[in-house]
Structure formats: C-alpha cells, structure tokens
Amino acid sequence: MTTFVAGDRVHVAALGTAVVREARNGGRYLIELKGRSMVVAGSQLEPAPERRTAKERPAAKRHETKTSATDPAAIGSTRSRSLDLHGKTVLEALDALDSFLNDALLDGCDGVRVIHGRSGGKVKAAVHGRLAELSSVRAFRVDPTNPGATIVRL
C-alpha cells in the first residue's frame, strides 16, 4: 500500500481527484475533494495521474485573463480563471463547474468567473444553487457589468 503525505494529489475511485490534507493513524487520510473534506482509508486511494494541460481538457472552455486589483474576484491574486458554460445542459454545466472549482482550489485561486449566459436562466439558477451548497465558496454574485456571468470568491 502506498503512503501519502499532505499535499499529494490522489485519486479516489468513483469520486475523482483530491488532495491529501493530513495523514491520520490507522492508514486513514483526510482529503479535500470538490471543496469538501472527508476521511478515507488508504486502500481507497491511488496516486493521481499527472495533470493534463488546458489543450487536453475537452470538458469546458478555460482561459486565464489578467484582472485589475479592484476586481473582487482578483483580491490577493494576479490572475483570474474563467469557465464558459455556453451550449451545455444543466447536468453538463454542473459537472464542468465541479471540476473547474476543484482545479481552481488546487491551484490556489482566490476567485473565478463562471460565464453562464443570461437567456433562459436554468443554467444560471443551477450554478447558483451549486455554489450555495459548497463550503469552499466564500461568496458569489452576478457580475454587475455582465449579467451573463457570476463572480465567485473561494
């Protein structure tokens, strides 16, 4: 059985990639997965594969942009990440959002933008509902300059 230390990226079967936060006695580990912490047995963990580059990720359009220091999403950070959900169903959008937020947390981002569009409102409502459920999300609000995007503070 492989042993892990704090900061290691691990894969949990049927759940996804997580980060080890603490090694505990009895072969158990405290991990953070999609903004949630949980204790799992070491037998359920395996080393995570290397990260894929943005070009290799087909799930969503992702890009990094420079932001101004007055942007609330950029406080304490020199860059901001965005996720574009145009053309996705509600389920596809929520899957992409979970993956995107997990990656942003692992990368240490303080804030992100989620572009959901403004017509219809189903994707926007689903995104806001999911953001409200996550303990890792400190705050979120509709971008005052673009009602088709939400600014999220992590």
C-alpha positions in Angstrom: 0.0 0.0 0.0 1.3 3.4 -0.9 1.7 6.1 1.8 0.8 9.7 1.1 1.8 13.0 2.7 -0.1 16.3 3.0 -0.2 18.0 -0.4 -0.2 14.8 -2.5 -2.7 14.5 -5.3 -4.7 11.3 -5.1 -7.5 9.6 -7.0 -10.5 8.1 -5.2 -12.4 5.6 -7.2 -15.8 6.8 -8.3 -15.3 10.2 -6.8 -12.3 11.8 -8.6 -9.1 13.6 -7.8 -8.4 15.0 -4.4 -5.6 16.5 -2.3 -4.4 14.9 0.9 -4.6 17.4 3.7 -3.5 15.2 6.6 -2.3 11.6 7.3 -4.0 10.0 10.2 -3.4 6.9 12.2 -4.8 3.6 11.1 -3.9 4.1 7.5 -6.5 6.8 7.0 -6.2 10.2 5.3 -8.1 13.5 5.5 -8.6 14.6 1.9 -10.3 17.5 0.2 -12.4 16.7 -2.8 -14.6 19.2 -4.7 -14.5 21.6 -1.8 -15.4 19.0 0.8 -13.2 17.3 3.4 -13.5 13.6 4.2 -11.6 10.8 5.9 -10.9 7.8 3.7 -8.9 4.6 4.1 -5.5 4.5 2.3 -6.7 1.4 0.5 -9.2 3.6 -1.4 -6.5 5.9 -2.7 -4.1 5.7 -5.5 -1.6 8.3 -6.8 -3.4 10.7 -9.2 -2.2 10.8 -12.8 -0.3 13.9 -14.0 -2.4 16.9 -14.7 -3.5 17.4 -18.3 -2.9 20.8 -19.9 -5.7 23.1 -20.9 -5.5 22.0 -24.5 -6.1 18.4 -23.5 -9.2 19.1 -21.4 -12.2 18.7 -23.6 -14.9 19.4 -20.9 -15.0 23.2 -21.0 -13.5 26.3 -22.4 -11.0 27.6 -19.9 -8.7 30.6 -20.2 -6.8 32.9 -17.8 -7.1 36.6 -18.0 -5.4 39.5 -16.3 -7.6 41.4 -13.9 -7.4 44.7 -12.1 -6.7 45.0 -8.4 -10.1 46.5 -7.9 -11.9 43.4 -9.2 -13.3 41.4 -6.1 -12.5 38.1 -7.8 -8.8 39.1 -8.0 -8.1 40.2 -4.5 -4.9 38.5 -3.4 -4.3 37.1 -6.8 -2.7 38.4 -10.0 -4.9 36.2 -12.3 -8.4 35.1 -12.6 -9.8 31.9 -14.2 -13.0 31.7 -16.2 -15.3 28.9 -17.2 -17.6 29.3 -20.2 -20.8 27.1 -19.9 -22.5 28.3 -23.2 -24.1 25.4 -25.0 -24.1 23.0 -22.1 -27.1 21.3 -20.5 -27.7 21.8 -16.8 -26.1 18.4 -15.9 -23.1 19.1 -18.2 -22.7 22.6 -16.7 -22.7 21.3 -13.1 -20.2 18.6 -13.9 -17.9 21.2 -15.6 -18.4 23.6 -12.7 -17.4 21.0 -10.0 -14.3 20.0 -12.0 -13.4 23.7 -12.6 -13.8 24.7 -9.0 -11.8 21.7 -7.8 -9.0 22.7 -10.2 -9.1 26.3 -9.1 -8.9 25.4 -5.4 -6.0 23.1 -6.1 -4.2 25.8 -8.0 -4.8 28.3 -5.1 -7.0 30.7 -7.0 -8.9 33.3 -4.8 -11.6 34.0 -7.3 -13.1 32.8 -10.6 -15.7 33.8 -13.1 -18.4 31.5 -14.4 -20.0 32.5 -17.7 -23.4 31.0 -17.9 -25.3 33.4 -20.2 -28.4 35.3 -19.4 -31.2 33.8 -21.5 -33.4 31.0 -20.1 -31.8 31.1 -16.7 -31.8 27.3 -16.0 -28.0 27.0 -16.1 -27.6 30.2 -14.1 -30.0 29.0 -11.4 -28.4 25.6 -11.2 -24.9 27.2 -11.0 -26.0 29.5 -8.2 -27.7 26.6 -6.4 -24.5 24.5 -6.5 -22.3 27.5 -5.4 -24.6 28.0 -2.4 -24.1 24.3 -1.4 -20.3 24.4 -1.4 -18.4 25.2 1.8 -15.3 26.3 -0.2 -17.2 29.1 -1.9 -16.9 32.2 0.3 -19.2 34.4 -1.8 -20.7 34.8 -5.2 -22.6 37.4 -7.1 -23.7 38.3 -10.6 -21.2 40.5 -12.4 -22.6 44.0 -12.3 -21.1 44.7 -15.8 -22.3 41.4 -17.3 -25.5 39.7 -16.1 -24.4 36.6 -18.0 -21.5 35.9 -15.6 -21.1 35.2 -11.9 -18.0 36.2 -9.9 -17.1 33.6 -7.3 -14.7 34.1 -4.3 -13.0 31.0 -3.0 
